[in-house]
Amino acid sequence: MATYIVREVKGLPEMLAQHPLILQLNPHMGLPRYEQLLRQMLQNGYRMVGAFDEAGNCVGLSGFWISAKLYSGKYLEADNFVVDAAHRSGGVGKLLSDWMLEEAQRHHCDTLMLDAYVTNSAAHRFYFREGFHVKSFHFFKSL
């Protein structure tokens, strides 16, 4: 079984280096747009965690925020949770999910939450196995 190290991805340059992995979840996310959005998100407390193989390659990652909402209390929200296609079903997603759960507990969060694309049934099965449930619909209107 492969060995992975889970650690925070720090700073804009290291986050930008993860663009190829982001493309597996968001295939139309060009590098300039990715950088533009990261710059905005970092101003709002955005962080990123990655799972790295023995060669130092990032094979899974998720961004996240810690904040609070009336309906959830203090929360850690995962964003763009993705595992490299060649490493799926190898425990990488579980490692990342466990890391975020521990981070949420360390920050005394009430909730761990995320959005998953409605077409990503494999992700839905994973999140249900990890103890997540559907609380609401996340409505979206493009402008």
C-alpha positions, 0 to 999 in steps of 0.5 A, a space after each residue: 500500500 502506498 504511503 502518503 503525507 498529508 500537510 497544508 499547501 502554503 502560499 499562492 505559488 504552491 497552490 498554483 502548482 496544484 492546477 493540474 489536479 484542480 483541472 481533474 475536477 474543473 476541466 475548464 478552469 484556466 490557470 489565469 482564472 485559477 490564480 485570480 480566484 485564489 487571490 480573492 479567496 486567500 483574502 477571505 481565509 482560504 486554506 488548502 491541504 494536500 496528500 503527497 506521495 513518496 515522490 512529493 507529488 500532490 495526489 489529492 487536495 482540498 481547499 477549505 475555510 473556517 467560518 460561521 453561519 446561522 444554520 450550521 454554527 462554526 464550520 469548516 467547509 471543504 472546497 474543490 476536494 479532488 483525488 488524482 484519478 490514478 490514486 482513487 480508491 486508495 485511501 487518499 480521500 479518507 486521509 484528507 477527510 480525516 485531516 479536515 475533521 481533525 482540523 475542524 475539531 481543533 478549531 471547535 467547529 460545530 459542522 464539517 460541510 461541503 458541496 459536491 457536484 450533482 453529477 459526481 455520484 462516486 463522491 456522493 457515495 464516499 461522503 455518505 460512507 464518511 458520515 455526511 448527510 444531505 441537509 439542504 440544496 445549494 441553489 446557484 444562479 449564474 450572473 
